[in-house]
Every structure is written in C-alpha cells, then in structure tokens.
Amino acid sequence: VPGVPVGSHFPLRRDAAEAGVHKPYMQGISGSRVGGSDSIVVSGGYVDDEDHGDVIIYTGHGGNDSATRRQIADQDIAASGNAGLIISQLEGLPVRVIRGANGDSSYAPTTGFRYDGLYRVADHWSKIGQDGFRIIQYRLEKLPDGDEPIASPVPGGPAPTRPVTVQRRIRSSAVIDRVKRAHRHRCQICHDVLEVEGGLYAEGAHIRGLGRPHEGPDVPSNVLCLCPNDHVRFDYGAIHLNNDLLIIDTKSGNHVGDLRTVGSHLIDLIHVTYHLNLWAS
Ligand SMILES: [Zn+2]
C-alpha cells in the first residue's frame, strides 16, 4: 500500500482497515477466490498456527470458537478466504501480513497491529488439527523487504494498472534427475511422455513436501516422476494415492488409475500415507 512502509503500527484493526492494509474489520483473511487474498492478520487465533518469523504456518478460517480459540467444526476449503489464499498461491500473488499483539509468538508486536511486509503462499494442505477437526493450512514465506513488486507487462495488452509479483517454482536436483531417468520422463500417473523440440520434459514431485512443516526427505523414494498437470493435481490434492498405489480422485473418492512403477525406483509407502492423510477425509 503506498505510504505504508513495513513496520507501520496500528493501534486498532479499524486503523489498519482505514489505511488499506487489511480491509476487513473482523475476518483474518482479506480477499476471495476472485483475485486471491491480499492480506491476512496473524494473531494467534488458531491453536494450529506456527509463527517462525520468516515462515508462518497459517490456519484457514472457519469452525473456530472465538471465545475459546478451539476448533469446533471442520473448515471448508471452498470458503472465500481459504480459497482466496489458494488462488494467491496458484497465481504467485504476494500477501500482506499483519501481526496482532494477541499472538503467543515472539514475533508479535506488544500492542496493536503491525504491518510486517509481503509473504508468498508457498504451499497449502489440509489435516486433522489439534482439536480433532479438519483444517486448511498454508505455508507463508517472507519476501525480501524493499523488493517492490515489479509491474509485468501483458503481451499485446495495455500497460498494467497495478503492480504484480509472480513466483514460479522450478526445482531440479540430482535426486529428481535420477527419478526422471528411471522413468525415461514418463508420467507415473497418466503414463504420457511430454516431448518437446530437443528432448523430453517431466517434473519431480515430492510426495511428502520438503521443509516445514512436512520435513519430507529429498530421496528418490519420496519423489514421483510426473507431467506438469499431474504434478499440480497431486501437489494440490486433486488426486492422491492410497496405500496400494491406486490413484484416487479426492473429490469423488473414485479410483481413476494405477500408479505406474518401475523396479529401479522404489516408493516408500510412509510418504504416500503422509500425503494421503493431508487430503483424504
Ligand atoms: Zn501425467
């Protein structure tokens, strides 16, 4: 927001709303599935939240008793703020983070609310939270301060009226290369090979994500060789694997295919079960 530097302090939520930093007066997530989420408030309202400073594990909204801060019902991934943060991840749109003094976190301000800069939504998943109900969670990663969003020109279109920052995730490593070679770049889900001028294209998909909070290992038994479409479907839980390595459509629960495997690349079912528990009810 122009004129609101990182570190700006607001005594009340209303002040942050009037400054345009976080517009809703009540909800923790600003935005919706149309255009994504532009800001969130981190104030310790959910027991499953974790604040590590540059990395925040943020719980979506819904199903929370504001008096006790405990979950009393499942959260809905399609609820507007929850879906908005997923759109922010899919489109690579940054999110303003405002921390409130109510948090148990050592990163929270002592009073009021503070604008703490832009974060990107790096990941999302669902799981059964501490109170026994299904919650939606997001991994937010701090973007460098002063790294102002750069306006990206739209090909053939007019100059953009609003700056946009876009993140793209490209991973390559010896582990991923090994898995892709074992499968000769053939997708383990749809069994297709994506051939482009000059070679074959595939992606390595970690079954149990790397880094907090999943802490999956970067080893071949935790990686699948997938085409880009199936990589996205798998990462975002549209499909998952059961313990027999059957491919399940998460929404319908239907068996939609069998994971293709080869003897030279073994998959560790511990990681498959971990991913399954993130998405299957
Ligand atoms: Zn595929």
Residues whose N, C-alpha, C, O or C-beta is under 5 A from the ligand:
A	BS01	ZN	C187 I189 C190 H191 C227 D230
